[in-house]
Amino acid sequence: MNNKINELKKLNDTLKLPDELGGVFLPKEAKERFDIMFMAEMPSMSEPKDRKVRSYNFNFDITKRDKFFQKMMEKYDVAGCYVTDIVKERAKPGMPVKDKILYWRHFLLEEIKIITPKAIVVLGLRTYKKSFKPFIEQFISKNIKVDYVYHYSNQVRHKIFEQKFAEVIGKIRAEQSQ
């Protein structure tokens, strides 16, 4: 396990902070685990208020929405899982273009190779349909179960997110126990 963590650190150290952000285990105080990997589309434009602190990966750990997602991870016993993005480069909000997805695909596939998850949960239906399915899924082992949940960023949909999250995690747990 330490070898995997070292490999991920080495891989993520190749990124240029703060504009390129790799994956993180969340919440940070949880013990790292490798059974499920969560995947979003691209890093948020949210930055820490203290702009002097630019040498650490703050991805998925700034906003109230990020904290909500971490709370759900704890509630449904997936705290400590690796969370990453398809595109590692922070850009204007919106859907990343095909060229950016293709450019970063090798990095993402290396993360998946290191983690070797039993399941990948894509954060967002649009991300699943427009970025993951056409450009990533075909390069992933068929032994890895793939599903999606709605993105946690829409506060109006928090209940819908939690219902889908509970359903997907429950399904993954049931498949793992067989």
N, C-alpha and C positions, 0 to 999 in steps of 0.2 A: 504494500500500500504506500509506504514512504517513497518507493521508487516512482510510482505513478504521480505522486504529488511533486516530486523533484522534476519529472519530465514535463508536467504542466507548467511549473514555475519557469523552467528553462524556455519552453515554447512562448509563454506569455511575456517573458523578459525581452523577446525580440520586437515587441510592439513599442511604439513611440507614444508614451503617455504625455498629455492627457487626451489626445485626439484619437488614439487607438486603444481600445479596451478589450481585454480578453475575459475569459470566464472566471467565476468566483464560486466558492462553496458558501452557501447561505443557510441560515444566518451565520455570521462569522464565528460566533462562539460554539457552534455545533460541531460535533465530530464529523469529519469528512466521510462521505459514503459514495459508492460508485454504481449502485443498482439502477438509479434513474437519473437522466440528464434532462434538464429543462433548456429550451432553446427559444430565444426571442429573435426579432428581426435585425435590429441594429441598436447600438448604444443610444441612450437618451442624451438630450442636450443639457440635462441638469448637472450642475457642478457643485462641489462643496462651496459653502460661503467663504471659507478661508482659501482664497485662490493661491496662497503661498504653498499650500499642501497639494502639489501636483505630481508627486512621485509615487502614488499608490493607486490601486484600482478601486474606484468608488462606484463602479457599475452596479446597478440594482440595489443601491444602498443609500439613496439620497432623499427621495420624495416620500410623502405619506403613502402613496400608492405602492412604492417599493416595500415599505414597512408592512402594509396590508398583505402583500404577497408572501413575505417572510412569516407573518403570523399564520397564514394558511398552510405554509410548509410545516410549521410546528404542529398546528392543529391536526393535520392529516398524516403525521409521522413520516415526513420526507425531509425534515430539517437536516442539513448537512450535504444535500445533493448539489451537484455542479450545475450552475446556471450560466449560459453563454448566449452569444448572438451569432447569427449567420454571417452578417457583415460586421467587422470589428471597428470600423471607422465611424466616428461621430460626424454627422452631417445634418443638413437642414431636415426638420421633421418631414416625414413622408415615407413612401415605400422606396426601398433601394432599387436602383436600376439593375438590369441583368448583368451588365459589365462588372459592377461592384460585387454582386453575388458570386460570379465566376472567379473574380480576382481573389476573394477571400475563401473560396470553397476548400482549397488545399489545407488551409489553417484549421478550419472547422473539422474536416475529415481527420486531421491529425489529433485534434482534441478527442474526437469520438474514438479513435484507435487507442489512445492512452486510457481513457475512462473505461472503455468496453462496457457500456451500460447494457442492462437487459431491456430497458425501455427508454424512449425519448418522448418527451411531452413538449409539443410546440405551443408557445404562448401566442394565441391569436389565430382565429380562423383564416383571416386574410393572409397572414404569414404562412400558415400551413398550405393554403391553396396556391398562392402566387409566388412564394419564394422557396419554400421547402420542397413541396411535391415535385415541381418541374425541374429543379436544379440540384437538389441534394439527395432526395430519397433513393434514387436509383443507384447511388454509390454506397449505400449503407447495407450491411449484412441483413439478410431476410430474417435472421435469428433475433434481431432487435425489434421489439414491438414499438410501433409508432402510433401516437394519438395526439390530439390537440385539446386545449381548453381555450375558452375565450380569454382575451387579454385582460389583465387585472387593472388597466389604467382607467377604465371608464367607471367612475364611482357610482353612477346610477345602476350599473349592472353588477355590483358586488355580490348580490344574492345569486344571480345567474352564474357568475364566475364560480362562486363557492359550490353551487350544486354540480356544475360540470366538473370541477376540480375533484370533488368527492367521488363522483361517478368514475372518472378516469383512473384515479389512484386506486379505488376499490377494484376495478377491473384488472389493473396491473397486478395488484396484490393477489387476486384470485388466480391469475395465470401463473404467477411465480410459485404459488403453493401447490400446484398440480404436479 
